[in-house]
Amino acid sequence: MPTVRIPTPLRKLTDGEAKVTVDGASVRAIVNGLEAAHPGMGERLLDEDGSLRRFVNVFVRDEDIRFQDGLDTSVGEDDVVSIVPAVAGG
Amino acid sequence: MPAKQPGAPALDVNVLGLRCRECGEPEDLTATHVCSFCFGPLEPVYDTDAIAGRASRERVASGPSSLWRYGDFLPVLSADAAIRVDLGTGYSPLRPAPRLGAVLGLTDLWLKDDTRNPSGSFKDRVVTVAMSACRALGIGTIACASTGNLANAVSAHAAAVGMPAYVFIPHDLERGKVVGSAVYGANLVSVKGNYDEVNRLCAEVADAKGWGFVNVNLRPYYAEGSKSIGFEIVEQLGWRFPDHVIIPVASGSMLTKVEKAFHELRQYGLVDGDLPRISGAQATGCSPVAEAFERDSFDVKPQRPDTIARSLAIGNPADGYYALKSVANTGGVVGHVSDDEIVAGMRLLAETEGIFAETAGGVTVANLKRFVEDGAVTADERVVAVISGNGYKTIEAVEPYVGPTFEVTASLDDFEQQLASREG
């Protein structure tokens, strides 16, 4: 199953776990799986329209999903999905 | 040190907590930077009544010759002055620029010269504020993700206060920026990847290590440091707003915070009148904010940067959305220029005003040139252009184009001969 890396602000929902495994073949399916296992996750990642929130970055295979197929980006069995909050400039 | 001047007003704790800029959720005053509900950026909540009770032009004027003269409006987490870091950052010159203005077709141009900070860029401002907050919060190790200037600033300030530092940079930065961090003895972490990848790594390292990353978990304090540019511009113009401010855009934080500074000065009664227009300057090779502006959208699409303006090469700007809002609020524009125009801008600034700026300065000057040509800036506006970093950090950009005018032996005859043949 794919591994999802959970950032600090969301670990309240995962009992402090920094990594969880969730079944799903796309980012959308993973988000749905996260919501099922850890209620509250969905509304933190997606806005009212079901789009990824403005300040949330999701990486699959180390690549921003906005450079891939967005929420439809495919996720393989061994892939790592990272959820990363936006960072200020440098 | 200026901060220890006798008679400089003491600063009181002025922050009550943190709050999400997007959804308003409150958060505790700790090292945290995103709302745990919506991931929006957190900002300090100031004790505005207390600040209003003491803020005055006279109190600013009696403060030190550094950004701490505006300490009432910056996050102060401890009243202990020994906690505050002050290497004399800020209160940089605001210079009239008549020769550059004449070339560009402007009659009232000013330059905010932030090449003259301790490590040579405006990043010394944000680090001064973030590191002071870090020490007040009792965090013992400082860190950052950087395109170079921030790495220099964190390394220098950490050395000066004896704090261990880890600075993360893309592996292919300009030599001046690599050496300009390593020389201070910081732990320099060279990452095989671009800045956006460094950024992502640092978000994860910050979670794992609990270090104070100035632009990650200390961002609410860090970002406020850029307000000092706005405060200084107004004070240095005799407590007046200019008509237009031109600001280089990487993450978009500086532009956003300069607008906030103008609002705050008006709110506390230190200045009145209409807010200046605020315009943003990007390089074509990394122009996600300018691209959104052209589409008339606030939806910034990330880009893969490819420009000599490495300090502005943030393809996924965290505050791009807010920068666009500030530009829209004030009637400004956002533009972008090619690498050739950036080099031309650097040379023009150096040759007309004697300021050797890094590539970001070239971006600002070259965009201003375009804004005048396009009519976005008019000839008689009082314009302030922010020159954010020193040219000695990025000599690679201009090195191919400038060099000795004469190469002579140590002989007067040889020199006079060459001079005559050149003049002839």
HADDOCK unambig.tbl for C-alpha pairs under 7 A between the chains (distance, minus, plus):
assign (segid A and resid 7 and name CA) (segid B and resid 207 and name CA) 6.96 0.50 0.50
assign (segid A and resid 8 and name CA) (segid B and resid 207 and name CA) 6.05 0.50 0.50
assign (segid A and resid 9 and name CA) (segid B and resid 36 and name CA) 4.70 0.50 0.50
assign (segid A and resid 10 and name CA) (segid B and resid 36 and name CA) 6.44 0.50 0.50
assign (segid A and resid 44 and name CA) (segid B and resid 37 and name CA) 5.77 0.50 0.50
assign (segid A and resid 44 and name CA) (segid B and resid 38 and name CA) 5.26 0.50 0.50
assign (segid A and resid 55 and name CA) (segid B and resid 39 and name CA) 5.70 0.50 0.50
assign (segid A and resid 55 and name CA) (segid B and resid 40 and name CA) 5.86 0.50 0.50
assign (segid A and resid 56 and name CA) (segid B and resid 39 and name CA) 6.39 0.50 0.50
assign (segid A and resid 84 and name CA) (segid B and resid 200 and name CA) 6.70 0.50 0.50
assign (segid A and resid 84 and name CA) (segid B and resid 203 and name CA) 6.84 0.50 0.50
assign (segid A and resid 85 and name CA) (segid B and resid 34 and name CA) 6.99 0.50 0.50
assign (segid A and resid 85 and name CA) (segid B and resid 39 and name CA) 6.34 0.50 0.50
assign (segid A and resid 86 and name CA) (segid B and resid 318 and name CA) 5.36 0.50 0.50
assign (segid A and resid 87 and name CA) (segid B and resid 199 and name CA) 6.65 0.50 0.50
assign (segid A and resid 87 and name CA) (segid B and resid 215 and name CA) 6.53 0.50 0.50
assign (segid A and resid 87 and name CA) (segid B and resid 216 and name CA) 5.48 0.50 0.50
assign (segid A and resid 87 and name CA) (segid B and resid 318 and name CA) 5.79 0.50 0.50
assign (segid A and resid 88 and name CA) (segid B and resid 215 and name CA) 5.19 0.50 0.50
assign (segid A and resid 88 and name CA) (segid B and resid 216 and name CA) 6.43 0.50 0.50
assign (segid A and resid 88 and name CA) (segid B and resid 219 and name CA) 6.51 0.50 0.50
assign (segid A and resid 88 and name CA) (segid B and resid 251 and name CA) 6.20 0.50 0.50
assign (segid A and resid 88 and name CA) (segid B and resid 318 and name CA) 5.53 0.50 0.50
assign (segid A and resid 89 and name CA) (segid B and resid 215 and name CA) 6.63 0.50 0.50
assign (segid A and resid 89 and name CA) (segid B and resid 250 and name CA) 6.53 0.50 0.50
assign (segid A and resid 89 and name CA) (segid B and resid 251 and name CA) 4.50 0.50 0.50
assign (segid A and resid 89 and name CA) (segid B and resid 253 and name CA) 6.90 0.50 0.50
assign (segid A and resid 90 and name CA) (segid B and resid 145 and name CA) 6.15 0.50 0.50
assign (segid A and resid 90 and name CA) (segid B and resid 146 and name CA) 4.31 0.50 0.50
assign (segid A and resid 90 and name CA) (segid B and resid 147 and name CA) 5.38 0.50 0.50
assign (segid A and resid 90 and name CA) (segid B and resid 150 and name CA) 5.47 0.50 0.50
